[in-house]
Amino acid sequence: MILRHSLPAFVLILFTTFTAPSTAANDLGERLQACAACHGEKGRSSSEAYYPSIAGKPSGYLFRQLENFQTGRRPHAIMRNMLAYLSDDYLQDIARYYAKQPAAVITGKPEASNERLKLGRQLVMVGDDKRGLPACTTCHANALQGIRPDIPGLTGLRAEYLSAQLGAWQVGTRSAPQPDCMAEIAKKLSGDEIQAIALYIANQDYAGKPLRGASLPPALPISCGAVQ
Amino acid sequence: MRVLVTGLGVAMLAATLWLFSPAWGEEELEVTPLATDAVTIEKGRYLARAGNCIACHTVPGEAEYSGGRSIETPFGEIISTNLTPDPETGLGNWNTADFWRALHLGRSKDGRRLYPAFPYTSYTRITREDADAMFAYFQSLEPVNKPHPGHALRFPYNMQQALMIWRALYFEPGQFEADNNRSKLWNRGAYLVEGLGHCKACHTPRNALGALQSASEYAGGPIPMQGWDALPLTYSKPLDDDEAKQLLRLLKTGVSRDAVTTGPMAEVVFHSLQYLEHDDLAAIVTYIRQLPYAEPPEPPAQYRVTDQQRKRLIKQGKQVYKQYCSDCHGEKGQGEAYKHPSLAGNSLVTAASTTNVIRSVLYGGFGPSTQGNPQP
């Protein structure tokens, strides 16, 4: 009796299983070929000045950036249109995929005067209490490796990219969820200081992968909407 | 002669009185009790999805249905309103009659005429029962205090009188009437497409005053301000059953064997159609495939090229295609079923207007994430 009813159902299930398209995610790399057009194979870009490498950056940070492009906090027509109707779950999967890839590291250090490097070092390692500027190392870790999942590392990146991001935060063409800590910091810096910071950081050796989350200080010196 | 002048004077007086006395013609609407049971609220939530209210009434990243989204029109900017039950900035002080007035008559609680960017020209067909359910759902949301900044429309479009004239010409409130000669499925499809779905609002070309050109219903054409074309929904050759099945899958999941939804339609699938029940989507497809064929009002401008230029362009195009496109879309443009849309014979690609193709190449990428296709 049971068989009489379940056999047609069983056949139907079999039929739909073999004819329905697969929704498995094990070909994520193939699905993300569209990203490789700008960001390079597996997120290692060959045109760093315009399209940064995304490989090896912490997954929370990458997810936040995808969200920022989607909502227009980081304005970019192509990114916004490509991400417009992707679910948060998918964005998380994409972020995790690229976080797993080996990072692309820029070799070659930009020229900088001793004076510049000294100014940069002061701001990065010590900060400026009077202006309420914490040292970069208080959030980005002591060798600027970054801390998973939300705080990116700063070493192994081009100086132009670093100064462009600080400049963008200062001017408002890049923003993050409120309170936007990086905007607050960037607005306190002069153009010279931004350049000094970028040159100093770009002259450091690649510090390795971002640290595990347990290394985060119990309270960040400045509240930050982008860090949970 | 004197009669003519007097007659003209009377007519002008009447018109002026009509234009500046908007209280005329106000019907008394019945206030039905607000439903608070879970079944009605769930029904209301489903209908709001079908109407795609969320797309206009939400700013991405902010509270759902709290409004504030800027909608560009050829007449200026319209900002969507707050549908949450906040008493100060939303619908907290509204009752079912007020909501019905908005949907069915296109007027706000205070009698103000609403701009047809809110597509009440379609929503007027929604039944009172369905409207009440939608209202029950909106009233069940968390109130969000978000003041409305006011629209930014140019003179004279920012005047109620302009709306009165537009409505006199282009709006007729009406109830949906089932056609007894057609199947129940067709009628359900007609109710959804002509009412909540408001598909006409994009898929019918508009005239200079922003009204739908009724002689070209569903013939497709450029969507004002968006930079995309809506594809025609009427077909010179009716869809066969396989094509109809693929269309259903396209609407449900955003992807079919040979096509993918992109641009504004991806938004519709993402926010609305993917949540509809199979039967309702089947009804929509049934209705659409039986729409009478309509020609678009005028073909788009086309570049004229010599045969030699054409040959050169095709040669260049072939190289670009081979380098950038063929890996996914196939050497012959055949694509990969359900993954990469086929380009050969694709109606978006072969359309007379090249807008969508160029946009897709410049800005396109993934289709929408849906329950049926979560990782496009």
Boltz contact constraints between the chains, C-beta under 6 A:
constraints:
  - contact:
      token1: [A, 21]
      token2: [B, 338]
      max_distance: 6.0
  - contact:
      token1: [A, 25]
      token2: [B, 375]
      max_distance: 6.0
  - contact:
      token1: [A, 34]
      token2: [B, 365]
      max_distance: 6.0
  - contact:
      token1: [A, 71]
      token2: [B, 60]
      max_distance: 6.0
  - contact:
      token1: [A, 71]
      token2: [B, 61]
      max_distance: 6.0
  - contact:
      token1: [A, 78]
      token2: [B, 363]
      max_distance: 6.0
  - contact:
      token1: [A, 81]
      token2: [B, 363]
      max_distance: 6.0
  - contact:
      token1: [A, 82]
      token2: [B, 365]
      max_distance: 6.0
  - contact:
      token1: [A, 85]
      token2: [B, 266]
      max_distance: 6.0
  - contact:
      token1: [A, 85]
      token2: [B, 270]
      max_distance: 6.0
  - contact:
      token1: [A, 85]
      token2: [B, 368]
      max_distance: 6.0
  - contact:
      token1: [A, 86]
      token2: [B, 366]
      max_distance: 6.0
  - contact:
      token1: [A, 86]
      token2: [B, 369]
      max_distance: 6.0
  - contact:
      token1: [A, 87]
      token2: [B, 369]
      max_distance: 6.0
  - contact:
      token1: [A, 90]
      token2: [B, 369]
      max_distance: 6.0
  - contact:
      token1: [A, 90]
      token2: [B, 375]
      max_distance: 6.0
